[in-house]
Amino acid sequence: MTTADTDGEHGADGGATGTGGTADSATDTGGGGRKFGDIRIGSVRGSAVGFGDHNHIVNAPRSEAPCDPAYEELLEAVRQLTADLERMVPGPEVQALSNELATTQDEILRTGRAGVGRLARVRALLQDAGTSIGMLASGVAVGQAVGALLGG
């Protein structure tokens, strides 16, 4: 996030400098209240900033979680089936399967696995879309990977 510099005062590193008021320069207004000056932010990279009361900021890097080979296999099969489904005319069953595959892929990338309930939904949606995707090898691969993870 970068804000415009209104008075042209910046240090060599791009951060705000000068005598402008900040939250640290609170002054007593004489009437029992406090007056705060301006807050200036030169730039912020790779961080999060919150303003106001009761903020809760989480700024964690998003990276792929490590997963075991069975989930790696499922993830690759899901990616292939998703690519194949994008070339199809989406009926309601195909659209539902496509949505669940996207959620499954995201879950595996975030956690390194997919929950049993999600795998069961993928299996059911594969069966529902069976007539539309029956000829796709990627659909068979997803079904086999899910079956191996669910044990049957």
C-alpha positions in Angstrom: 0.0 0.0 0.0 1.4 3.3 -0.9 0.0 6.7 0.0 0.6 10.0 -1.6 3.1 12.3 0.1 1.4 15.6 0.8 4.3 17.6 2.0 7.2 16.0 0.1 9.0 14.8 3.2 10.5 11.3 2.7 13.6 9.7 3.9 16.1 7.8 1.8 14.2 4.6 2.4 10.8 6.0 1.3 9.4 6.1 4.8 7.7 9.1 6.2 9.9 11.7 8.0 9.5 15.2 9.2 7.5 16.8 11.9 4.0 15.8 10.8 1.8 14.6 13.7 1.5 10.9 14.4 -0.4 8.9 16.9 2.8 9.3 19.1 2.4 13.0 19.1 -0.9 13.2 20.9 -1.5 16.5 22.5 -4.0 17.5 25.2 -6.6 19.8 23.8 -7.3 21.3 27.2 -10.9 20.1 27.2 -10.1 16.6 28.5 -9.8 15.1 25.0 -6.8 14.3 23.0 -5.9 15.4 19.5 -4.0 13.2 17.2 -2.2 14.4 14.1 -1.9 12.8 10.7 -0.7 9.3 10.1 1.5 8.9 7.1 2.6 5.7 5.6 5.3 5.8 2.9 4.9 2.2 1.7 4.2 -1.3 3.0 5.3 -4.5 1.3 4.8 -8.0 2.5 2.8 -6.9 5.6 -0.6 -6.0 6.7 -1.8 -2.8 8.3 -5.0 -2.3 10.3 -6.5 1.0 11.5 -9.1 1.5 14.2 -10.2 -0.5 17.2 -10.5 -4.2 17.6 -8.6 -5.2 14.5 -7.5 -8.8 14.0 -5.0 -9.1 11.1 -3.6 -12.4 9.9 -0.8 -12.0 7.3 0.6 -15.4 6.7 2.3 -16.5 3.5 0.2 -18.8 1.5 2.1 -21.8 0.3 1.3 -25.3 -0.6 1.1 -27.7 2.3 3.1 -30.9 1.9 1.0 -33.9 1.2 1.5 -37.6 0.9 1.8 -39.3 -2.5 -1.8 -40.5 -2.6 -3.0 -36.9 -2.3 -0.5 -35.7 -4.8 -1.9 -38.3 -7.2 -5.5 -37.1 -6.5 -4.4 -33.5 -6.9 -2.9 -34.1 -10.3 -6.0 -36.1 -11.4 -8.3 -33.3 -10.2 -6.3 -30.8 -12.2 -6.5 -32.9 -15.3 -10.2 -33.5 -14.9 -10.8 -29.8 -14.3 -9.0 -28.9 -17.5 -11.1 -31.5 -19.4 -14.4 -30.2 -17.9 -13.5 -26.6 -19.1 -13.8 -27.9 -22.7 -17.3 -29.4 -22.1 -20.7 -27.8 -22.3 -21.5 -27.6 -18.6 -24.7 -29.2 -17.5 -25.9 -29.0 -13.9 -24.1 -32.2 -12.9 -20.8 -31.2 -14.6 -21.0 -27.7 -13.0 -21.5 -29.2 -9.5 -18.6 -31.5 -10.1 -16.4 -28.7 -11.4 -17.2 -26.6 -8.3 -16.4 -29.5 -5.9 -13.2 -30.2 -7.7 -12.1 -26.6 -7.3 -12.8 -26.7 -3.6 -11.0 -30.1 -3.3 -8.0 -28.7 -5.0 -7.9 -25.7 -2.8 -8.2 -27.9 0.4 -5.4 -30.1 -0.7 -3.2 -27.2 -1.5 -3.9 -25.5 1.9 -3.8 -28.6 4.2 -2.1 -31.3 2.2 -5.2 -33.5 2.3 -8.9 -33.6 1.6 -11.4 -34.6 4.2 -13.4 -37.8 4.0 -16.7 -35.9 3.5 -15.2 -34.0 0.6 -13.9 -37.1 -1.0 -17.4 -38.8 -0.6 -19.0 -35.7 -2.3 -16.5 -35.9 -5.2 -17.3 -39.6 -5.6 -21.1 -39.0 -5.6 -20.7 -36.1 -8.1 -18.5 -38.3 -10.3 -21.3 -40.8 -10.4 -24.0 -38.1 -11.1 -21.9 -36.8 -14.0 -21.0 -40.2 -15.2 -22.9 -40.0 -18.5 -21.2 -36.7 -19.3 -17.7 -37.6 -18.3 -17.7 -41.4 -18.8 -15.3 -41.2 -21.7 -12.8 -39.0 -19.9 -9.7 -40.8 -18.7 -9.2 -38.0 -16.2 -12.6 -38.8 -14.7 -11.6 -42.4 -14.2 -8.3 -41.3 -12.6 -10.1 -39.1 -10.1 -12.5 -41.9 -9.3 -9.6 -44.3 -8.7 -7.6 -41.9 -6.6 -10.7 -41.1 -4.4 -11.5 -44.8 -4.1 -7.9 -45.5 -2.9 -8.2 -42.8 -0.3 -11.6 -43.9 0.9 -10.7 -47.5 0.8 -12.9 -48.9 -1.9 
